[in-house]
Amino acid sequence: MKKSLWIVVLVAALFASGCSSRLAQLERTNDFDELYKGAITFYEQGKYGRAKILFERIEPFFRGTAEAEKVRFYWAYAEYYSHYYVLSAHHFKDFFQTYGRSPLAEEAEFMHAFSLYKNSPDENLDQTTSQEAVVAMQNFLNRRPATKYFQQGTDIIDELQVRFETKAYNTAKLYHKLTLGLSYRNYLEAALESFDSFKKDFPDSKFNEELLFLSVETSYKIAENSLSRLQTERYSKAIDFYNDFVSKYPKSEYMSQATELFEKSQLELKALKSTN
C-alpha cells in the first residue's frame, strides 16, 4: 500500500517536473509555431496557468492571422478555468467585439456575462458585479433571442434578481432592527423609506406583506414620537398604511397587530381633536 502510494507520488512529481521543463524550454524559444502548439497542448491538458503564459506571449505575433481567434478564445477560457473571472470576462468581451462574425462570438458573449455572474458575491455583499452580470446577460439575450443559452441566461437573471431582492429585504429589516434599539428615534424615518423603496423596486415580492405591516408599525412610532403639531398628519399616515395593508392582505398573520395600531391611531386622533 505504502509502495503504491510512493509510486503515484513519484509519477506525479515527474509529470509536473516534465511540464515545468517543457514550459521553460518553450519560454526560451522564438519559434512561434512551436509556442502555439505548446500553448494548445497545455490548455488541452488542463494546465491553464502554463497555457496563459504562452497565449499572452504569442498573441501579438498571431494578431491578424487565422490562428488569432483560437489564441484569444482559448486564452479567455484559460482565465475562466483558472477562476480569474474578471479577466475572463474582459477577454471574452474583447473577443466578441473583435470577432463579431466568428462562429465563436455567440459563446464568447455568453461567457462574458457568465464570468461576471461567477464573480458575483452572495446577497450579503455589494451587488455591483451582480448588476453588471444582469445587464450583460440581458443585453446578450436581447441581441440573440434564439440562442441555445436562452434558458440558462434567463435562469441566471432570475437567480440574481432574487439575490437583489433578498439583500434589499435584509437592508430594510436591518433598519427596522435599529428602530428597536436605544437610539430608535434616529432610524424611524430611514426604516420607513427603506420599506417604501423595497415596494417600488420589488412590487411582486413575497416580503411586501411583512414590510407593509412594518410600515404601519413604524409610522405609528413616528407619530407617537412627534411634536403635537405634527401628530395629526402622522397618525393619519399610519391609518393610510393600515388601510392599504387591509386591502392587500386581508387574511394576513399580522392583521391583529396591525388592527391594534390602527385603533390606537384613531384614539390618538380623537384625543388630538378634543384638545384643539
N, C-alpha and C positions, 0 to 999 in steps of 0.2 A: 504493500500500500504506500509506504513512505517512498520506496524506489520509484513507483509510478508517478507520484506527485512531483518528485525531483525531476523526472524526465520531462513532464509537462512544463514545469517552470523553466527548465533549460531550453526547451524548444521555443517557448515564448520569448525568452531573453535573446536567443539567437535571431529570431524573426525580427524583433524590434531593432536589434543591432544592425541587421541587414537593411531594414527600411531606412534607418538613420544614415547608414553608409551610402545607400543609394541616393538619398536626398543630398548629402554632402557632395557626392560625385556630380550630381546634376547641377548643383549651385556653382560648380567650378567651370561648367561648360558654357560655350556661347552658341552651341548647336540648338537653335530654337525648335526645330522639328523634334529633336530628342527631348527637349524640355516639355514640349506639348504632349508627347506620348507619355512621359513620366508623370505629368500632372493628371492626365486622364486615368492612368493606371492607379495612382494613389487615390484618386476620387472613387474609382470603382471598387477599390479595396476598403473603402471607408476610412481612409487616412486623410481626413478633411483638413486638418491643420497643415500637413505637408503639401497637400494639393493647393491650398490657398496661397502658400508661399510662392509656388511656381506659377499659378494663374496670375498673380499680381505682377510677377516679373515679365511674363510673356505677353500680357495684354496689350501694351503699346506696340509691340512688334507685329502682332497679328491684326491690329486695327485696320479695317477696310478690306480684310480678306474673308474667304469663305469660312475659315475656322473661327473668326472673331465671335460669331454668335454663340458657338458652343463654349468658348472660353468664358464669355460673360455669364452665360446661363449656368454653367457648372460652378462658376465662382460664387454666384448668388446662392446656389443650393449648398455649397460647402460652408458658407457662413450660416445658413439656416440650420444645417445638421450639427454645426458646432454650437448652436444655441445663441449665436450673436444676432438676435432678431432685428435690432435696429440697423445693423449693417446689411443683413439680407433684404430688409425692406427697401433700403436705399438702392442696392444692386438690382433688385427685381424691377423697381420703378425706372431706374436708368435703362434697363434692358428694353422694357416695352415702349418707352419713349423714343429710344434709339432705333429699335427694330419693330416698328408698329405693324409691319406687314408680314412679320415672321410667323410661321405656324406655332411658334412657342410664345408669342406675345400674349395670348389669352391666359395661358397658365402663369406667365410671369406677372401679369396684372393681378390675377387672383392671389398669387403668393405674396405680392406686395402687401395687400390688405391682410392676408392671413398672418404674415410675420408681425404686423402691428398688433393683431389680435393676440398672438402668442406672447407678445411683450407687455400686454396689458395686465395691471395688478388686480388684486381682489377688491371687493367693494368697499373695504375699509380705508383704502388709499386714494390718492388723487387719480381721477379718471381721465386726465387729458389724453393719454395714449389710447385709452379705450374709445374716446370720442373720435380721435383720428382714424381708428380702425373702422368705426361705423361709417364715417364719411367716405373712406376709401372703398369699403365693401359696397356701400350703396351706389357710389359712382360706377363701380365695376358692373353691378347688376343692371343699372340703368343703361349703360353702354352695350351690354351683352345679355339681353333678356333671355336668349335661347341657350346660354352657356350650360355646360354639363355641371358646373359648380353652383347652379342657381339655388338648389335646396340647401346645400351646405352653407352658402353665403347668407341665405335668409335665416337659417338656424343660428348662425353666429351673431347676426344683428339682434335677433330676439334675445339671445343669451346676454348680450351686452346691455340691452335695454333694461332687462331685469336687474342687472348689476347696478345701473344708474338709479333705478327706482329704489333698490334696497339701500344704496348709500344715502339717497335723499331722505328716505324714511328714517334711517338711523340718525341723520343730522337733526331732523325735526324732533325725534324722540330725545336727543341729547339736550336740545333747547328746553324741552318740556321738563326733563330731569332737573335742569338748573333752576326751574321755577319752583322746585320743591325744597331748595336749599335755604340757607340763612339769608342770602342776598337775592331772594327770588324776585323782588320788585325790579331788579335790573334786567331781567330776562323775559318778562311777560310779553312785551311788545315784539321782541325778536322771535319768540316762540310762535306767536300768532302769525307773524309774517312768514315764518318757515312753513306753517301748515297751509297757508294760502298759496305760497309758491309751489308746494308739492301738488296741490289740487290742480293748479294750472298746467304744470308740466306732465302730470300723470292722471288725467281725468278718469281713466277706467281702472285705476289701481284698487286692489283689494284692501289697501291700507286706508283708503279715504274715509271709511266708516269710523274707524278709531280716531283719525285725526280731526274729523269734523266734530266728534264728541269733545275732543280736547280743545277745539276752538270755542265751544260753548263754555267749558270749564275755565279756560284761560281768560276769555273775555269777561266772564263774571268776576274773576280775581282782579282784572284790571279796573273794572268799575268799583269793586269793593275797596280798592286802594287808591282811588282817585279823589281829587278835591270835590267838594259837594257840588260846585257849579258845573262839573263835567259828568257827574254820575248819571243824570237822566239820560243823556245821549249814550253813555256806555252800557248801562243796563239794558237799554233798548237794543243795542247792538248784540248783546248776549241773547236776547229774546229772538232776534232775527236769525242768529246762528241756530238756535233751538228749532225754530220753525223750518228752516232748511233741512236740519237733521231729521226731523219727524217725517217730512215729506219724502225724503230719500231712503230712510232706513226705519220704517215704522215698526219693525219687529227686532230691532237691534238689541243686543245683550246689554248695551249701555243706556237703554231707554229710561230705566227707573232713576239712574243717577242724573241723566240729562233733565228729566222732568222735575226733579228736586231743585236743580239750579234754576230752571225756568220759573218755578213757583216762588223761589226766594227773590228772583229778579223782579217779579210782579209785586211782591210785598214791599221791596225797597222802592220801587217807582211810586207806589201808592203812598208810602211814607214821605217821600220827597215832595209829592204834590200837596200833601196836607200841611207841609211846613212852609210852602211858598205862598 
